[in-house]
């Protein structure tokens, strides 16, 4: 009996760790619930029940009519699909009996988020925003303006994130920098005829697309509270971005988007 309780306790800890990994790195609530349940069943539990919110997860395992409940606080660690896919692989291996309880625990302890070099992220964000500007009739000159503005803004965002700046303040300052750089570049004689769509394209790196998609997915799949919480967070980030743009345009007297 004591051995069974110890096994159930370890399984409960791994199941909630599985759900926490997914929740911390941007997975939708339905996937968090599904994978944590599948892992518990694969490790011999009769049933796994979980309750997910935006800042916590509560999970209960049931084995031979014995219930064990655990709670963990969620801390957002940024969107990282590498972590989500790694957890999925571990769950699938456990289901196919390729990993036992110690094996799953060992693999969880070895998981580390994949981080791209900062210079590469800055470069690719700048190029993607520049391409959007070009595709929306911004011209090559507008693409150049957008590239420099969005690349500088992305670097500022990375620095603020490294210093653990509050996300809303981070987005506001980043939007201010992007709008300032693009707007002042458009004042130069060489860019005097450049469409102002370059200013709009330079802040695209701040669009909270992933949280909004997850919010809608959660609400459609019955996780109303989590979906509304994610929607509220995405809306606050959007509001902070708008405040940063308006501050820059007001301070420097920049012409509006056209």
C-alpha positions as CSV (number, residue, x, y, z in Angstrom):
1,X,0.0,0.0,0.0
2,X,2.8,2.4,0.9
3,X,4.6,1.6,-2.4
4,X,1.4,2.3,-4.3
5,X,0.9,5.7,-2.6
6,X,4.5,6.6,-3.3
7,X,4.0,5.7,-7.0
8,X,0.8,7.7,-7.2
9,X,2.5,10.7,-5.5
10,X,5.3,10.6,-8.1
11,X,2.9,10.2,-10.9
12,X,0.8,13.1,-9.7
13,X,3.9,15.3,-9.5
14,X,4.9,14.4,-13.1
15,X,1.4,15.0,-14.4
16,X,1.1,18.4,-12.9
17,X,4.7,19.2,-14.0
18,X,3.6,18.2,-17.5
19,X,0.6,20.5,-17.4
20,X,2.7,23.3,-15.9
21,X,5.4,23.1,-18.7
22,X,2.7,23.4,-21.3
23,X,0.8,26.3,-19.6
24,X,4.0,28.2,-18.9
25,X,5.0,28.1,-22.6
26,X,1.8,29.1,-24.4
27,X,-0.1,25.9,-25.0
28,X,-3.9,26.1,-25.1
29,X,-5.9,24.8,-22.0
30,X,-7.4,21.9,-23.9
31,X,-3.9,20.6,-24.8
32,X,-2.7,21.1,-21.2
33,X,-5.6,19.0,-19.9
34,X,-5.4,16.3,-22.6
35,X,-1.6,15.7,-22.3
36,X,-1.6,15.7,-18.5
37,X,-4.4,13.2,-18.5
38,X,-2.8,11.0,-21.1
39,X,0.4,10.9,-19.1
40,X,-1.3,9.9,-15.9
41,X,-3.2,7.1,-17.7
42,X,0.0,5.9,-19.4
43,X,1.7,5.7,-16.0
44,X,-1.1,3.5,-14.5
45,X,-3.6,5.9,-13.0
46,X,-7.3,5.1,-13.3
47,X,-8.3,8.7,-13.8
48,X,-6.8,12.2,-14.0
49,X,-8.8,15.3,-13.4
50,X,-7.5,18.9,-13.7
51,X,-8.7,22.5,-13.3
52,X,-6.8,25.1,-15.2
53,X,-6.7,28.9,-14.7
54,X,-4.5,31.6,-16.1
55,X,-2.2,31.6,-13.0
56,X,-2.5,28.1,-11.5
57,X,-3.3,24.5,-12.2
58,X,-4.9,21.9,-9.9
59,X,-4.6,18.2,-10.7
60,X,-6.0,15.1,-9.1
61,X,-5.1,11.5,-9.8
62,X,-7.3,8.5,-8.9
63,X,-5.9,5.0,-8.4
64,X,-7.8,2.2,-6.7
65,X,-10.3,4.8,-5.2
66,X,-7.4,6.7,-3.7
67,X,-7.3,10.4,-4.6
68,X,-4.3,12.6,-4.6
69,X,-4.4,16.3,-5.4
70,X,-1.7,18.8,-6.1
71,X,-1.6,22.5,-7.0
72,X,1.0,24.6,-8.8
73,X,1.3,28.3,-9.5
74,X,1.8,29.2,-13.1
75,X,4.5,31.8,-14.1
76,X,4.5,32.8,-17.7
77,X,7.9,32.0,-19.3
78,X,7.1,33.1,-22.8
79,X,5.8,31.3,-25.8
80,X,8.0,28.4,-26.8
81,X,6.7,25.7,-29.0
82,X,9.9,23.7,-28.6
83,X,8.9,23.0,-25.0
84,X,5.3,22.0,-26.0
85,X,6.5,19.5,-28.7
86,X,9.1,18.0,-26.3
87,X,6.4,17.4,-23.7
88,X,4.2,15.8,-26.4
89,X,7.0,13.5,-27.4
90,X,7.6,12.4,-23.8
91,X,3.9,11.7,-23.3
92,X,3.7,9.6,-26.6
93,X,6.8,7.6,-25.5
94,X,5.2,6.9,-22.1
95,X,2.0,5.7,-23.9
96,X,4.0,3.4,-26.0
97,X,5.8,2.0,-22.9
98,X,9.1,3.4,-24.1
99,X,9.4,5.4,-20.8
100,X,8.5,4.3,-17.3
101,X,8.0,6.6,-14.3
102,X,11.8,7.2,-13.6
103,X,12.3,7.6,-17.4
104,X,9.6,10.3,-17.7
105,X,11.0,12.1,-14.6
106,X,14.5,12.0,-16.1
107,X,13.3,13.4,-19.4
108,X,11.4,16.2,-17.7
109,X,14.5,17.2,-15.8
110,X,16.5,17.4,-19.0
111,X,14.1,19.6,-20.9
112,X,15.5,23.1,-21.6
113,X,13.8,25.8,-23.7
114,X,15.3,26.3,-27.2
115,X,16.5,29.9,-27.4
116,X,17.6,31.4,-30.7
117,X,20.6,33.9,-30.7
118,X,19.4,37.4,-30.0
119,X,21.0,38.8,-33.1
120,X,19.1,36.3,-35.2
121,X,15.8,37.1,-33.7
122,X,16.4,40.9,-34.2
123,X,17.4,40.2,-37.9
124,X,14.4,38.0,-38.7
125,X,11.9,40.3,-36.9
126,X,13.3,43.3,-38.9
127,X,13.0,41.3,-42.2
128,X,9.5,40.1,-41.5
129,X,8.2,43.6,-40.7
130,X,10.0,45.0,-43.7
131,X,8.4,42.3,-46.0
132,X,5.0,43.2,-44.6
133,X,5.6,46.9,-45.5
134,X,6.7,46.0,-49.0
135,X,3.7,43.7,-49.5
136,X,1.4,46.6,-48.5
137,X,2.7,49.0,-51.1
138,X,5.3,50.6,-48.8
139,X,8.0,50.3,-51.4
140,X,11.6,49.4,-51.0
141,X,12.4,52.6,-49.2
142,X,9.5,52.0,-46.7
143,X,10.9,48.4,-46.2
144,X,14.3,49.9,-45.3
145,X,12.7,52.3,-42.8
146,X,10.6,49.5,-41.3
147,X,13.6,47.1,-41.1
148,X,15.7,49.5,-39.0
149,X,12.8,50.7,-36.8
150,X,11.6,47.2,-36.0
151,X,15.1,45.7,-35.5
152,X,16.0,48.4,-33.0
153,X,12.6,48.0,-31.3
154,X,13.1,44.3,-31.0
155,X,16.5,44.8,-29.5
156,X,15.0,47.2,-26.9
157,X,12.3,44.7,-26.2
158,X,14.9,41.9,-25.6
159,X,16.9,44.2,-23.2
160,X,13.8,45.1,-21.2
161,X,12.7,41.5,-21.1
162,X,16.1,40.5,-19.8
163,X,15.7,43.0,-17.0
164,X,12.3,41.6,-16.1
165,X,10.4,44.7,-17.0
166,X,6.6,44.5,-16.7
167,X,5.1,43.3,-20.0
168,X,2.8,46.3,-20.4
169,X,5.6,48.8,-19.8
170,X,7.9,46.7,-22.1
171,X,5.3,46.9,-25.0
172,X,4.7,50.6,-24.4
173,X,8.4,51.5,-24.5
174,X,9.1,49.2,-27.5
175,X,6.2,50.8,-29.4
176,X,7.5,54.3,-28.6
177,X,10.9,53.4,-29.9
178,X,9.6,51.8,-33.1
179,X,7.4,54.7,-33.9
180,X,10.1,57.3,-33.0
181,X,12.7,55.6,-35.2
182,X,10.4,55.1,-38.2
183,X,8.8,58.5,-37.9
184,X,12.1,60.4,-37.6
185,X,13.5,58.4,-40.5
186,X,10.5,59.4,-42.7
187,X,11.4,63.1,-42.1
188,X,14.8,62.7,-43.8
189,X,14.8,64.1,-47.4
190,X,15.6,60.7,-48.9
191,X,12.4,59.2,-47.4
192,X,10.1,62.3,-47.8
193,X,7.9,60.5,-50.3
194,X,7.9,57.1,-48.5
195,X,4.4,55.9,-47.5
196,X,3.7,56.1,-43.8
197,X,2.6,52.5,-43.8
198,X,6.2,52.0,-42.7
199,X,5.3,53.4,-39.3
200,X,2.5,50.9,-38.9
201,X,4.6,48.0,-40.1
202,X,7.4,48.8,-37.6
203,X,5.2,47.9,-34.6
204,X,3.9,44.6,-35.9
205,X,6.4,42.7,-33.7
206,X,4.1,43.7,-30.8
207,X,0.9,42.2,-32.1
208,X,-0.2,39.6,-29.5
209,X,-1.4,37.1,-32.1
210,X,-0.6,33.9,-30.2
211,X,-2.4,34.9,-26.9
212,X,-5.5,36.0,-28.9
213,X,-5.6,32.8,-30.8
214,X,-5.3,30.8,-27.6
215,X,-7.9,32.9,-26.0
216,X,-10.5,32.2,-28.7
217,X,-9.5,28.5,-28.8
218,X,-10.0,28.2,-25.0
219,X,-13.4,29.8,-25.1
220,X,-14.6,27.7,-28.0
221,X,-13.4,24.5,-26.2
222,X,-15.2,25.4,-22.9
223,X,-12.3,27.0,-20.9
224,X,-14.1,30.3,-20.6
225,X,-12.3,31.7,-17.6
226,X,-8.8,31.0,-19.0
227,X,-9.9,32.3,-22.4
228,X,-11.2,35.5,-20.9
229,X,-8.0,36.0,-18.8
230,X,-5.8,35.5,-21.9
231,X,-8.0,37.8,-23.9
232,X,-7.7,40.5,-21.2
233,X,-3.9,40.2,-21.1
234,X,-3.7,40.4,-24.9
235,X,-6.0,43.5,-24.8
236,X,-3.8,45.2,-22.2
237,X,-0.7,44.5,-24.3
238,X,-2.4,46.0,-27.3
239,X,-3.5,49.1,-25.2
240,X,0.1,49.5,-24.0
241,X,1.3,49.4,-27.6
242,X,-1.2,52.0,-28.7
243,X,-0.2,54.3,-25.8
244,X,3.5,54.0,-26.9
245,X,2.6,54.9,-30.5
246,X,0.5,57.9,-29.5
247,X,3.1,59.2,-27.1
248,X,5.8,59.1,-29.9
249,X,3.5,60.7,-32.4
250,X,2.5,63.4,-30.0
251,X,6.0,64.1,-28.7
252,X,7.7,64.4,-32.1
253,X,4.7,65.7,-34.0
254,X,4.7,62.8,-36.5
255,X,2.2,62.6,-39.3
256,X,-0.4,59.9,-38.9
257,X,-0.6,56.5,-40.6
258,X,-2.1,56.5,-44.1
